[in-house]
Amino acid sequence: MATNLSVRLTDRLATVRAIDDWALQQEAGDAGDRGDLRAAVARDLVQLAALRTAVNALAAAGIAALVMKGAALSFTCYPNHFRPRNDDDLLVAPADFDAASHALARAGYRMTVQIDDVAVVGQRLFCRDVSGVTHHLDLHARPLNPLAFADLPSFAALSARSIALPELGEHARAVGPVDALVLACAHRVAHHTATEDPLWLFDIHLLAGGLRADQWREFITTAQAARVARLSASELQRAASTHHTAIPPDVIDQLALATGEASARHLQTLGPLHTQWLNLRDAAGWRPRIDMLRSHLFPPVGYMRQRYADAPDTPLPALYARRLFDGSTRWLREWLDRYRAA
């Protein structure tokens, strides 16, 4: 284990040197830019060690976890194993979600202020201060939050097709390449915003470029079963147009034949207000819809007091009114901006 970690540390130190070599070759003499890159690599070193601690904490508690998205892709797709990211993502089985949260707390992670209703938000955000860096960790009970993506592969299915990630220890596993591409396509659509990260599309480019012919067939089957085929066709086409990604000629055509997929409605998003409307529309019945509205409009008192710690003496009704006014005006403004631009 220590050997694997040392190898990856060496890789990142090599990346620091490569940054300077590249800058000299390209005559990119801006010391500030090189300093920013070196700082990003140094931060990645700390994130790596912190993520390894989190994975080991879950394993010690008998909880299986899968590394998803940026952290996993850093090891499986990117040169020198360096992909900048703001946080790391771990997926656990829904039945292990609470136990995993407690295990992370024992390892020194604290849950950030958030609405903690797994029916509405299937993840919890944790952070831990390590060597002057705050490590942000997203613990997922399901891969994506919007209900239209409920048919994505289960934890059991993802785990069965997972791959070893020895860089993070003997217990660490990552989502396999086919599933990783399905999730990358779905994630970019489910969570794309006006400030979306261009790396999300580059992730798709790298993942698609690494698939074999038999894996492409598996990808089509998986995307169709997960009811994300149409959006996957759109995202692969976007990658091909932007990065000249080599996609087998029939793949996009087969995926684009899908109809009736609720996830396709997320291809055009008009901001959080529109996304929440789609969630309400996709909820199974009126009771879940009412519960969802209640969670968003009237979250628990503990959350409200933490969220508005700057106003400890303000009566709760006034805080709820403030939340409703601030949120509705912000979401409505973003909806109008997106609607005009659409």
C-alpha positions as CSV (number, residue, x, y, z in Angstrom):
1,M,0.0,0.0,0.0
2,A,2.7,2.4,0.9
3,T,4.5,1.6,-2.3
4,N,1.5,2.4,-4.4
5,L,1.0,5.7,-2.6
6,S,4.7,6.6,-3.0
7,V,4.4,5.9,-6.7
8,R,1.5,8.2,-7.1
9,L,3.2,10.9,-5.0
10,T,6.2,10.6,-7.4
11,D,3.8,10.9,-10.3
12,R,2.5,14.2,-9.0
13,L,6.0,15.5,-8.2
14,A,6.8,14.7,-11.8
15,T,3.8,16.7,-12.9
16,V,5.1,19.7,-11.0
17,R,8.4,19.4,-12.9
18,A,6.5,18.8,-16.2
19,I,4.6,22.1,-15.6
20,D,7.8,24.0,-15.6
21,D,9.2,22.1,-18.6
22,W,6.1,22.8,-20.6
23,A,6.1,26.5,-19.7
24,L,9.7,26.8,-20.9
25,Q,9.0,24.9,-24.1
26,Q,5.9,27.1,-24.8
27,E,7.7,30.2,-23.7
28,A,4.9,30.6,-21.2
29,G,6.9,32.7,-18.8
30,D,4.1,33.9,-16.5
31,A,5.4,32.8,-13.1
32,G,1.9,33.4,-11.7
33,D,0.3,30.8,-14.0
34,R,3.0,28.2,-13.2
35,G,2.6,29.0,-9.5
36,D,-1.2,28.3,-9.7
37,L,-0.5,25.0,-11.5
38,R,2.0,24.0,-8.9
39,A,-0.4,24.9,-6.1
40,A,-3.1,22.8,-7.7
41,V,-0.8,19.7,-7.9
42,A,0.2,20.3,-4.3
43,R,-3.5,20.4,-3.3
44,D,-4.0,17.2,-5.2
45,L,-1.4,15.5,-3.1
46,V,-3.3,16.4,0.1
47,Q,-6.6,15.4,-1.5
48,L,-5.2,12.0,-2.4
49,A,-4.1,11.3,1.1
50,A,-7.4,12.5,2.6
51,L,-9.4,10.4,0.2
52,R,-7.4,7.3,1.0
53,T,-8.1,8.0,4.7
54,A,-11.9,8.2,4.0
55,V,-11.9,5.0,2.0
56,N,-10.0,3.2,4.7
57,A,-12.4,4.5,7.4
58,L,-15.4,3.1,5.5
59,A,-13.6,-0.2,4.9
60,A,-12.7,-0.5,8.6
61,A,-16.4,-0.1,9.4
62,G,-17.2,-2.9,7.0
63,I,-18.7,-0.6,4.3
64,A,-18.0,-1.1,0.6
65,A,-17.6,2.2,-1.3
66,L,-17.0,3.1,-4.9
67,V,-14.9,6.1,-6.0
68,M,-16.7,8.0,-8.7
69,K,-16.2,10.9,-11.1
70,G,-13.1,13.1,-10.9
71,A,-11.0,11.2,-8.3
72,A,-11.5,7.9,-10.1
73,L,-10.9,9.4,-13.6
74,S,-7.7,11.0,-12.2
75,F,-6.2,7.6,-12.0
76,T,-7.8,5.8,-14.9
77,C,-7.8,8.5,-17.7
78,Y,-5.6,11.5,-17.1
79,P,-1.8,11.8,-17.8
80,N,0.3,11.8,-14.6
81,H,-2.9,10.9,-12.7
82,F,-3.8,14.6,-12.3
83,R,-7.3,15.8,-12.8
84,P,-8.1,19.1,-11.0
85,R,-11.3,18.8,-8.9
86,N,-13.0,20.6,-6.0
87,D,-14.2,17.5,-4.2
88,D,-14.2,13.8,-4.2
89,D,-17.2,11.5,-4.6
90,L,-17.9,8.1,-2.9
91,L,-20.9,6.0,-3.6
92,V,-22.3,3.5,-1.0
93,A,-25.3,1.2,-0.9
94,P,-28.4,3.1,0.3
95,A,-28.7,0.7,3.3
96,D,-25.1,1.8,4.3
97,F,-25.6,5.5,3.9
98,D,-26.2,6.4,7.6
99,A,-23.5,4.0,8.8
100,A,-21.0,5.5,6.3
101,S,-21.9,9.0,7.5
102,H,-21.0,8.0,11.1
103,A,-17.8,6.3,10.0
104,L,-16.7,9.5,8.2
105,A,-17.5,11.5,11.3
106,R,-15.3,9.3,13.4
107,A,-12.5,9.8,10.9
108,G,-12.7,13.6,11.5
109,Y,-15.1,14.7,8.7
110,R,-17.9,17.1,9.5
111,M,-21.1,17.4,7.6
112,T,-21.7,20.8,6.0
113,V,-24.9,22.8,6.4
114,Q,-27.4,21.2,4.1
115,I,-30.9,19.7,3.8
116,D,-30.4,16.2,5.0
117,D,-33.3,14.3,3.4
118,V,-32.1,11.4,1.4
119,A,-35.5,11.2,-0.5
120,V,-34.8,14.7,-1.8
121,V,-31.0,14.9,-1.9
122,G,-29.3,11.5,-2.1
123,Q,-25.9,12.7,-0.9
124,R,-24.3,14.3,2.1
125,L,-21.4,16.8,1.9
126,F,-18.5,16.4,4.3
127,C,-15.3,18.3,4.8
128,R,-12.1,17.8,6.8
129,D,-9.1,20.2,7.3
130,V,-5.9,18.5,6.3
131,S,-2.5,20.2,6.2
132,G,-4.0,23.6,5.5
133,V,-6.3,22.2,2.8
134,T,-10.1,21.6,3.3
135,H,-10.9,18.2,1.7
136,H,-14.5,18.2,0.5
137,L,-16.1,14.8,0.2
138,D,-19.6,14.0,-1.3
139,L,-21.1,10.8,0.1
140,H,-23.7,9.4,-2.3
141,A,-26.6,7.0,-1.7
142,R,-27.4,7.2,-5.4
143,P,-25.3,8.4,-8.3
144,L,-27.4,11.5,-9.2
145,N,-30.1,13.4,-7.4
146,P,-32.8,14.1,-10.0
147,L,-35.6,11.5,-10.0
148,A,-35.4,11.1,-13.8
149,F,-32.1,9.3,-13.2
150,A,-33.4,6.8,-10.8
151,D,-32.8,3.9,-13.3
152,L,-29.1,4.4,-13.4
153,P,-27.3,1.2,-12.3
154,S,-27.6,0.2,-8.7
155,F,-24.7,0.1,-6.3
156,A,-24.7,-3.7,-6.5
157,A,-24.5,-3.6,-10.3
158,L,-21.8,-0.9,-10.3
159,S,-19.9,-2.8,-7.7
160,A,-20.0,-6.1,-9.7
161,R,-18.4,-4.3,-12.6
162,S,-16.0,-2.1,-10.6
163,I,-12.3,-2.1,-11.0
164,A,-9.5,-2.0,-8.4
165,L,-8.0,1.3,-7.4
166,P,-4.8,0.2,-5.6
167,E,-3.6,3.8,-5.4
168,L,-6.0,4.3,-2.6
169,G,-5.4,1.1,-0.8
170,E,-6.4,-2.6,-1.0
171,H,-10.1,-1.9,-0.4
172,A,-10.6,0.9,-2.9
173,R,-12.6,0.3,-6.0
174,A,-13.8,2.6,-8.8
175,V,-16.7,2.5,-11.1
176,G,-15.8,0.5,-14.3
177,P,-15.1,2.3,-17.6
178,V,-18.5,1.6,-19.3
179,D,-20.5,2.6,-16.2
180,A,-18.2,5.6,-15.7
181,L,-19.0,6.9,-19.2
182,V,-22.8,6.4,-18.6
183,L,-22.5,8.3,-15.4
184,A,-20.4,11.0,-16.9
185,C,-23.0,11.6,-19.7
186,A,-25.8,11.6,-17.2
187,H,-24.0,13.8,-14.7
188,R,-23.2,16.6,-17.2
189,V,-26.8,16.7,-18.2
190,A,-28.3,16.4,-14.7
191,H,-26.1,19.0,-13.2
192,H,-25.1,21.3,-16.0
193,T,-25.3,25.0,-15.1
194,A,-24.3,28.3,-16.5
195,T,-20.9,27.8,-14.9
196,E,-20.5,24.1,-15.8
197,D,-16.9,22.8,-15.7
198,P,-15.5,22.1,-19.2
199,L,-13.6,19.2,-17.7
200,W,-16.9,17.3,-17.5
201,L,-17.1,17.1,-21.3
202,F,-13.4,16.3,-21.5
203,D,-14.0,13.4,-19.1
204,I,-16.5,12.0,-21.7
205,H,-13.9,12.5,-24.4
206,L,-11.3,10.5,-22.6
207,L,-13.6,7.8,-21.4
208,A,-15.1,7.3,-24.8
209,G,-11.7,7.1,-26.4
210,G,-10.7,4.2,-24.1
211,L,-13.6,1.9,-24.9
212,R,-13.2,-1.3,-27.0
213,A,-15.8,-2.5,-29.5
214,D,-17.3,-5.0,-27.0
215,Q,-17.5,-2.2,-24.4
216,W,-19.3,0.1,-26.8
217,R,-22.0,-2.6,-27.2
218,E,-22.2,-2.9,-23.4
219,F,-22.4,0.9,-23.1
220,I,-25.5,1.0,-25.5
221,T,-27.2,-1.8,-23.5
222,T,-26.4,-0.1,-20.1
223,A,-27.6,3.4,-21.3
224,Q,-30.8,2.0,-22.7
225,A,-31.6,0.0,-19.5
226,A,-30.8,3.1,-17.4
227,R,-33.1,5.2,-19.6
228,V,-30.4,7.7,-20.4
229,A,-29.7,6.6,-24.0
230,R,-31.0,9.7,-25.7
231,L,-29.0,12.1,-23.5
232,S,-25.9,9.9,-24.0
233,A,-26.2,10.2,-27.7
234,S,-26.4,14.0,-27.3
235,E,-23.3,14.1,-25.0
236,L,-21.3,11.8,-27.3
237,Q,-22.1,14.0,-30.2
238,R,-21.1,17.1,-28.3
239,A,-17.8,15.5,-27.4
240,A,-17.2,14.5,-31.0
241,S,-18.0,18.0,-32.2
242,T,-15.8,19.7,-29.5
243,H,-12.9,17.3,-29.0
244,H,-13.1,15.2,-32.2
245,T,-13.8,12.1,-30.1
246,A,-13.8,8.9,-32.1
247,I,-17.2,7.3,-31.7
248,P,-18.2,4.2,-33.6
249,P,-20.5,5.3,-36.4
250,D,-23.6,3.3,-35.3
251,V,-23.4,4.1,-31.5
252,I,-25.0,7.5,-31.6
253,D,-27.6,6.4,-34.0
254,Q,-28.7,3.5,-31.9
255,L,-28.8,5.6,-28.7
256,A,-30.8,8.3,-30.4
257,L,-33.6,5.9,-31.2
258,A,-34.7,5.9,-27.6
259,T,-38.1,7.5,-26.8
260,G,-40.0,8.2,-23.6
261,E,-37.0,8.8,-21.4
262,A,-37.7,11.3,-18.6
263,S,-34.0,12.0,-18.4
264,A,-34.1,13.6,-21.8
265,R,-36.2,16.5,-20.5
266,H,-33.0,17.6,-18.7
267,L,-31.2,18.2,-21.9
268,Q,-32.6,21.7,-21.8
269,T,-32.5,23.1,-18.3
270,L,-33.7,26.5,-17.3
271,G,-32.0,26.5,-13.9
272,P,-32.8,25.1,-10.5
273,L,-36.5,26.2,-10.6
274,H,-37.0,24.1,-13.8
275,T,-35.0,21.2,-12.4
276,Q,-37.2,21.1,-9.2
277,W,-40.3,21.3,-11.4
278,L,-39.0,18.2,-13.3
279,N,-38.4,16.4,-10.0
280,L,-42.0,17.1,-8.9
281,R,-43.2,15.9,-12.2
282,D,-41.2,12.7,-11.9
283,A,-42.2,11.9,-8.3
284,A,-44.4,8.8,-7.9
285,G,-47.6,10.3,-6.6
286,W,-48.8,13.3,-4.7
287,R,-47.5,12.3,-1.3
288,P,-43.9,12.2,-2.4
289,R,-44.5,15.6,-4.1
290,I,-45.8,17.1,-1.0
291,D,-42.9,15.7,1.1
292,M,-40.5,17.1,-1.5
293,L,-42.0,20.6,-1.3
294,R,-42.1,20.5,2.5
295,S,-38.4,19.6,2.6
296,H,-37.4,22.5,0.3
297,L,-39.8,25.1,1.7
298,F,-39.7,24.2,5.4
299,P,-36.5,22.3,6.2
300,P,-35.8,21.3,9.8
301,V,-35.2,23.9,12.5
302,G,-31.6,22.7,13.0
303,Y,-30.8,23.3,9.4
304,M,-32.4,26.8,9.5
305,R,-30.5,27.8,12.6
306,Q,-27.2,26.7,11.1
307,R,-28.0,28.2,7.7
308,Y,-28.8,31.6,9.2
309,A,-26.3,31.6,12.1
310,D,-25.8,35.3,11.4
311,A,-29.3,36.0,12.7
312,P,-29.5,33.9,15.9
313,D,-32.3,36.1,17.4
314,T,-34.5,36.2,14.4
315,P,-37.9,34.3,14.9
316,L,-38.2,31.1,12.8
317,P,-41.1,32.3,10.7
318,A,-39.1,35.3,9.6
319,L,-36.2,33.0,8.7
320,Y,-38.5,30.8,6.6
321,A,-39.9,33.9,4.9
322,R,-36.3,35.1,4.2
323,R,-35.4,31.7,2.7
324,L,-38.5,31.6,0.5
325,F,-37.9,35.2,-0.8
326,D,-34.2,34.8,-1.4
327,G,-34.5,31.4,-3.1
328,S,-37.5,32.2,-5.2
329,T,-36.1,35.4,-6.5
330,R,-32.7,33.9,-7.3
331,W,-34.2,30.9,-9.0
332,L,-36.7,33.0,-10.9
333,R,-34.1,35.4,-12.1
334,E,-31.9,32.5,-13.4
335,W,-35.0,30.9,-15.1
336,L,-35.7,34.1,-16.9
337,D,-32.1,34.5,-18.0
338,R,-32.0,30.9,-19.3
339,Y,-35.4,31.2,-21.0
340,R,-34.4,34.3,-22.9
341,A,-31.1,32.7,-24.0
342,A,-32.8,29.4,-25.0
